[in-house]
Amino acid sequence: MNLGEHIQQYRKESRLSQEELAEKVGVSRQAVSKWESNQSVPDLEHILTMSELFGVSVDELLKGKRDNPSGHDPENHAGIFTAVATAFNAIGIITAVMIWIERQTFLALGVGLILMAVGAMVFAIGQTICLSHTKRKAKYWFWMINIWFYTPVPIFMLSRFVKKIVGLFTPIEPFYAISLMGIALLVYLVIGIIVDLKLIKEKILS
């Protein structure tokens, strides 16, 4: 493989279009196209910028080889943090539901929020320390899955607040309570579906 093919390979691994790479490097899209087709060669400054952007060394960018002395696949690094973060979020929401069913106390929300906060911290650490070309894919899958874990708690709290406010003016009959739960569920589904569709659309267009 030559330099142009290496640039194209790392660009695609980083899920960047030619336009996006050009914007980040500070050149035109045509310049990136010429680099990838080996019609021209980027200067040293642009090579250094791209190596930092792709999370690889200059030698890796030029030769197409990754330094991997540990023998582990660097593609998995950010994905591991995403998997661990997702596990914390799933445990958090499941624990919150179980405690609420058993005790009907807001302690459930506290426990759930703490565990999900840990999950968010793990994900943030992964996005900070992992190789750049692994972060975007990990971020995509994190939000595809975890939007379904993060939205129930605020929606539930909002529905409880609305129920309390309405209860100040009129008794809450079972029909209205069930209707409120139905609205909360609908909002939950709409938010999750919209976010996932937006992520899928961005992935297709990138």
C-alpha positions as CSV (number, residue, x, y, z in Angstrom):
1,M,0.0,0.0,0.0
2,N,1.2,3.5,-0.7
3,L,0.7,6.8,1.2
4,G,-2.6,7.7,-0.6
5,E,-4.1,4.3,0.3
6,H,-2.9,4.7,3.9
7,I,-4.6,8.1,4.2
8,Q,-7.8,6.7,2.8
9,Q,-7.7,3.6,5.1
10,Y,-7.2,5.7,8.2
11,R,-9.7,8.2,7.1
12,K,-12.4,5.5,6.7
13,E,-11.4,3.9,10.0
14,S,-11.9,7.3,11.6
15,R,-15.3,7.5,9.9
16,L,-14.5,10.8,8.2
17,S,-15.5,11.9,4.7
18,Q,-13.0,13.6,2.5
19,E,-14.8,16.9,3.2
20,E,-14.5,16.4,7.0
21,L,-10.8,15.4,6.8
22,A,-10.1,18.4,4.6
23,E,-11.8,20.7,7.1
24,K,-9.8,19.3,10.1
25,V,-6.5,19.4,8.2
26,G,-7.1,22.9,6.7
27,V,-7.1,22.0,3.0
28,S,-9.6,21.6,0.3
29,R,-11.5,18.4,-0.4
30,Q,-9.8,18.3,-3.8
31,A,-6.4,18.2,-2.0
32,V,-7.4,15.2,0.0
33,S,-8.8,13.5,-3.1
34,K,-5.4,14.1,-4.8
35,W,-3.5,12.7,-1.8
36,E,-5.6,9.5,-1.8
37,S,-5.3,9.0,-5.5
38,N,-1.5,9.7,-5.3
39,Q,-1.7,12.7,-7.6
40,S,0.1,14.8,-5.0
41,V,1.8,14.3,-1.6
42,P,0.9,16.2,1.6
43,D,3.6,18.2,3.2
44,L,5.1,17.4,6.5
45,E,2.8,19.7,8.5
46,H,-0.3,18.0,7.1
47,I,1.2,14.6,7.7
48,L,1.7,15.5,11.3
49,T,-1.8,16.8,11.6
50,M,-3.3,13.7,10.1
51,S,-1.2,11.4,12.3
52,E,-2.5,13.1,15.4
53,L,-6.1,13.1,14.0
54,F,-6.0,9.4,13.2
55,G,-4.2,8.5,16.5
56,V,-1.3,6.9,14.7
57,S,2.4,7.7,14.5
58,V,3.9,9.3,11.4
59,D,5.7,6.0,10.6
60,E,2.3,4.2,10.8
61,L,0.7,6.7,8.5
62,L,3.6,6.5,5.9
63,K,4.1,2.7,6.1
64,G,0.6,1.6,7.1
65,K,1.7,-0.3,10.2
66,R,0.5,0.2,13.7
67,D,2.8,-0.1,16.7
68,N,1.2,-2.8,18.8
69,P,3.9,-4.3,21.2
70,S,1.3,-5.7,23.6
71,G,-0.2,-7.9,20.9
72,H,-3.8,-6.5,21.5
73,D,-6.0,-5.2,18.8
74,P,-6.1,-1.4,19.2
75,E,-9.5,-1.4,17.4
76,N,-11.1,-2.8,20.6
77,H,-9.8,-0.3,23.1
78,A,-12.6,2.3,23.0
79,G,-15.1,-0.5,22.5
80,I,-14.1,-2.1,25.8
81,F,-14.8,1.1,27.7
82,T,-18.1,1.4,25.9
83,A,-19.0,-2.2,26.9
84,V,-18.1,-1.6,30.5
85,A,-20.0,1.7,30.6
86,T,-23.0,0.1,29.1
87,A,-22.9,-2.7,31.7
88,F,-22.9,-0.1,34.5
89,N,-25.9,1.7,32.9
90,A,-27.8,-1.5,32.5
91,I,-27.2,-2.6,36.1
92,G,-28.1,0.9,37.2
93,I,-31.5,1.0,35.5
94,I,-32.3,-2.6,36.5
95,T,-31.3,-2.0,40.1
96,A,-33.4,1.2,40.2
97,V,-36.5,-0.6,38.9
98,M,-36.1,-3.5,41.4
99,I,-35.7,-1.2,44.4
100,W,-38.7,0.9,43.3
101,I,-40.9,-2.1,42.9
102,E,-40.0,-3.4,46.3
103,R,-39.8,-0.2,48.4
104,Q,-41.4,2.6,46.3
105,T,-38.7,5.0,47.5
106,F,-36.6,7.6,45.7
107,L,-33.6,5.7,47.0
108,A,-34.0,3.6,43.8
109,L,-33.4,6.7,41.6
110,G,-30.3,7.6,43.7
111,V,-28.8,4.2,43.3
112,G,-29.6,4.1,39.6
113,L,-28.2,7.5,39.0
114,I,-24.9,6.7,40.8
115,L,-24.3,3.6,38.8
116,M,-25.1,5.4,35.5
117,A,-22.8,8.2,36.5
118,V,-20.1,5.7,36.9
119,G,-21.0,4.4,33.4
120,A,-20.8,7.9,31.9
121,M,-17.3,8.4,33.6
122,V,-16.0,5.1,32.2
123,F,-17.2,6.1,28.7
124,A,-15.6,9.6,29.0
125,I,-12.3,8.0,30.1
126,G,-12.4,5.8,27.0
127,Q,-13.1,8.7,24.8
128,T,-10.1,10.5,26.3
129,I,-7.3,8.0,26.4
130,C,-8.1,5.6,23.5
131,L,-6.8,5.9,20.0
132,S,-8.7,8.4,17.9
133,H,-9.7,6.1,15.2
134,T,-11.5,3.8,17.7
135,K,-13.5,6.5,19.4
136,R,-16.1,7.4,16.8
137,K,-17.3,3.8,16.4
138,A,-17.4,3.3,20.2
139,K,-19.3,6.6,20.6
140,Y,-21.8,5.5,18.0
141,W,-22.6,2.3,19.7
142,F,-22.6,3.8,23.2
143,W,-25.4,6.2,22.3
144,M,-27.3,3.7,20.2
145,I,-27.7,1.5,23.2
146,N,-27.5,3.8,26.2
147,I,-30.0,6.4,25.1
148,W,-32.5,3.7,26.3
149,F,-30.9,3.6,29.7
150,Y,-30.4,7.3,30.3
151,T,-33.9,8.6,29.4
152,P,-36.2,6.6,31.8
153,V,-35.0,8.2,35.0
154,P,-35.6,11.9,34.0
155,I,-38.9,10.9,32.3
156,F,-40.0,9.1,35.4
157,M,-39.0,12.0,37.6
158,L,-40.9,14.4,35.4
159,S,-44.0,12.3,35.3
160,R,-44.0,12.0,39.1
161,F,-43.6,15.8,39.3
162,V,-46.5,16.3,36.9
163,K,-48.6,13.8,38.9
164,K,-47.8,15.7,42.1
165,I,-48.7,19.1,40.7
166,V,-52.0,17.8,39.2
167,G,-52.8,16.1,42.6
168,L,-52.7,19.5,44.3
169,F,-55.8,20.6,42.3
170,T,-57.7,17.4,41.7
171,P,-57.7,13.8,42.9
172,I,-55.6,11.5,40.7
173,E,-58.0,8.8,39.5
174,P,-56.6,5.5,38.2
175,F,-57.5,6.4,34.7
176,Y,-55.4,9.5,34.8
177,A,-52.5,7.8,36.4
178,I,-52.5,5.1,33.7
179,S,-52.8,7.8,31.0
180,L,-49.8,9.6,32.5
181,M,-47.7,6.4,32.5
182,G,-48.8,5.9,28.8
183,I,-47.6,9.4,27.9
184,A,-44.3,8.8,29.7
185,L,-43.8,5.6,27.8
186,L,-44.6,7.2,24.5
187,V,-42.1,10.0,25.2
188,Y,-39.5,7.4,26.1
189,L,-40.0,5.5,22.9
190,V,-40.1,8.6,20.7
191,I,-36.8,10.0,22.2
192,G,-35.0,6.7,21.8
193,I,-36.2,6.1,18.2
194,I,-35.3,9.6,17.1
195,V,-31.8,9.5,18.6
196,D,-31.2,6.1,17.0
197,L,-32.5,7.1,13.6
198,K,-30.3,10.2,13.7
199,L,-27.2,8.2,14.6
200,I,-28.0,5.7,11.8
201,K,-28.5,8.5,9.3
202,E,-25.2,10.1,10.3
203,K,-23.4,6.8,10.0
204,I,-24.8,6.2,6.5
205,L,-23.8,9.7,5.3
206,S,-20.3,9.6,6.8
